[in-house]
Amino acid sequence: MGQNDGGPIDTEKIRSGEETRTNLMVRNIPCRYSKDEIKQDFEKNHKGRFNDLNLPMDNRQPEKTNKAYCFINFRHVLFLYDFIQDKRDYRWPKFESEKKIDFNFAKAQPITKFTDSREPSCQSENNANQLSETEREELNRIIDDHDIKAPLEKFAPIQSTIKPKYTDSRKHIKPAQGPGQEAFGH
């Protein structure tokens, strides 16, 4: 594992509601892709589902190139799950690249004001206060489409569209939503 790698993704833990991490490290990105190109590609089926996209650049190269990985934070773990299912075996279409996308959790995960209670009643209350009807429908559609047995109330609350602050912990922490953070434009 690299210094930014937070470990493998266990899809069964996501499906059961046990996994709360939402920040991915996406690897095997062709070096000539720009942040805008990656964002545009990811938004094709996932617009409004992520609140941060960070593409580290390789400043040692004379040409402006990326480091072949990026970080993307999803507003909900089910949005992350749907993304990895959609992008499984994905090959980057531009520049005739043969690279196949790869994911791990990022080491840095969003910080939250929420308690880390695993009580379904607490989570249900947090989700009920934050989900719009459209978001609720979208998350329930993911549950149905992927035959996820856990109800929506079992999952951690949705994050806002505001870019979160991060911790370098590998703990399973719920996302931040604090004032004074810049919005991530979609």
C-alpha positions in Angstrom: 0.0 0.0 0.0 1.2 3.5 -0.9 1.2 6.5 1.5 -2.2 7.7 0.2 -3.8 4.2 0.0 -6.4 3.5 2.7 -6.8 -0.2 1.8 -9.0 -2.4 -0.4 -12.7 -1.9 -0.9 -14.9 -4.6 0.7 -18.2 -4.3 -1.3 -20.0 -6.6 1.1 -19.3 -4.2 4.0 -20.7 -1.4 1.9 -23.8 -3.4 1.0 -24.4 -4.2 4.7 -24.0 -0.6 5.9 -20.9 -1.4 7.9 -18.5 0.6 5.7 -18.8 4.4 6.0 -15.7 5.6 4.1 -16.5 7.7 1.0 -13.2 8.9 -0.3 -11.6 6.9 -3.1 -8.2 6.8 -4.6 -8.6 6.1 -8.3 -5.5 4.8 -10.0 -4.2 4.0 -13.5 -5.3 7.4 -14.9 -3.4 8.2 -18.1 -1.0 11.0 -17.3 -2.3 13.4 -20.0 -5.8 13.5 -18.5 -6.8 16.8 -17.0 -9.0 17.3 -13.9 -11.8 18.7 -16.1 -11.6 15.7 -18.4 -11.8 13.3 -15.5 -14.6 15.3 -13.8 -16.6 15.3 -17.1 -16.1 11.6 -17.5 -17.1 10.8 -13.9 -20.2 13.1 -14.1 -21.7 11.1 -17.1 -23.5 8.8 -14.7 -22.6 10.3 -11.3 -23.3 14.1 -11.5 -24.0 15.6 -8.1 -22.9 12.5 -6.3 -19.4 13.7 -5.4 -18.2 16.8 -3.6 -14.5 16.8 -4.2 -12.1 15.7 -6.9 -8.4 16.1 -6.5 -5.9 15.3 -9.2 -2.3 15.6 -8.0 0.0 17.0 -10.7 3.6 15.8 -11.4 5.6 19.0 -11.2 8.9 17.2 -12.1 7.8 16.7 -15.7 8.3 19.4 -18.3 4.8 18.8 -19.6 1.9 19.4 -17.3 0.9 15.8 -16.4 -1.0 14.1 -13.5 0.5 11.5 -11.2 -1.8 8.7 -12.6 -4.2 8.8 -9.7 -6.8 11.0 -8.2 -9.0 11.3 -5.1 -12.8 11.5 -5.4 -15.1 11.9 -2.4 -18.7 10.8 -2.7 -21.5 12.3 -0.8 -22.8 8.9 0.3 -21.3 5.4 0.5 -24.0 4.1 -1.8 -23.0 6.6 -4.5 -19.4 5.3 -4.1 -20.7 1.7 -4.5 -22.7 2.5 -7.6 -19.6 4.3 -9.1 -17.3 1.3 -8.5 -19.9 -1.0 -10.0 -20.3 1.3 -13.0 -16.6 1.8 -13.6 -15.5 -1.8 -13.0 -13.2 -2.9 -15.9 -13.4 0.7 -17.2 -10.7 1.7 -19.7 -10.0 5.4 -20.3 -11.4 6.4 -23.7 -9.1 9.2 -24.5 -5.6 8.9 -25.9 -6.2 5.2 -26.8 -5.1 4.1 -23.3 -5.0 0.5 -22.3 -5.0 1.4 -18.7 -7.8 -0.2 -16.6 -9.2 1.8 -13.7 -8.4 0.7 -10.2 -9.8 1.8 -6.8 -8.9 1.7 -3.2 -10.1 3.7 -0.3 -8.0 6.9 0.2 -6.1 7.1 3.5 -7.6 10.6 4.1 -11.3 10.5 4.9 -13.7 13.3 5.6 -14.1 14.6 9.1 -17.6 14.8 10.5 -19.6 16.6 13.2 -21.9 13.6 13.5 -21.5 11.2 16.3 -20.1 7.8 15.3 -23.1 6.0 16.8 -24.1 2.8 15.0 -27.6 3.2 16.4 -30.0 2.9 13.4 -32.4 5.3 15.1 -29.7 8.0 15.3 -28.6 7.4 11.7 -32.2 7.4 10.5 -32.8 10.7 12.1 -29.7 12.2 10.6 -30.6 10.9 7.1 -34.2 12.1 7.4 -33.0 15.6 8.2 -30.6 15.8 5.2 -32.0 13.8 2.3 -34.0 15.6 -0.4 -36.7 13.6 -2.0 -34.6 13.3 -5.2 -31.6 12.0 -3.2 -33.8 9.5 -1.3 -35.2 8.2 -4.6 -31.7 8.0 -6.1 -30.3 6.1 -3.1 -33.3 3.7 -3.0 -32.9 3.1 -6.7 -29.2 2.1 -6.1 -30.4 -0.3 -3.3 -33.0 -1.8 -5.6 -30.7 -2.0 -8.7 -27.9 -3.7 -6.8 -30.2 -5.9 -4.7 -28.9 -4.5 -1.4 -30.7 -6.0 1.5 -29.9 -3.3 4.1 -32.5 -0.4 4.3 -31.4 3.1 3.6 -31.7 4.0 7.3 -28.8 1.6 8.0 -26.3 3.8 6.1 -24.4 6.9 7.3 -25.9 10.3 6.5 -25.4 12.0 3.2 -22.8 14.7 2.9 -23.5 18.2 1.6 -22.2 19.5 -1.7 -19.6 21.4 0.2 -16.0 20.3 -0.2 -15.1 18.4 3.0 -12.1 18.7 5.3 -10.1 15.5 5.8 -8.2 13.5 8.4 -5.3 11.2 7.7 -6.8 8.4 9.8 -7.7 5.0 8.4 -10.7 5.0 10.8 -14.1 4.7 9.3 -15.3 8.2 9.8 -18.4 9.9 8.6 -18.1 13.0 6.4 -17.7 16.7 7.3 -20.3 19.4 6.8 -19.0 22.6 8.3 -19.5 26.3 7.6 -16.9 28.2 5.7 -16.0 25.4 3.3 -16.0 26.1 -0.4 -18.6 24.5 -2.5 -17.4 21.9 -5.0 -18.9 23.1 -8.3 -20.7 20.5 -10.5 
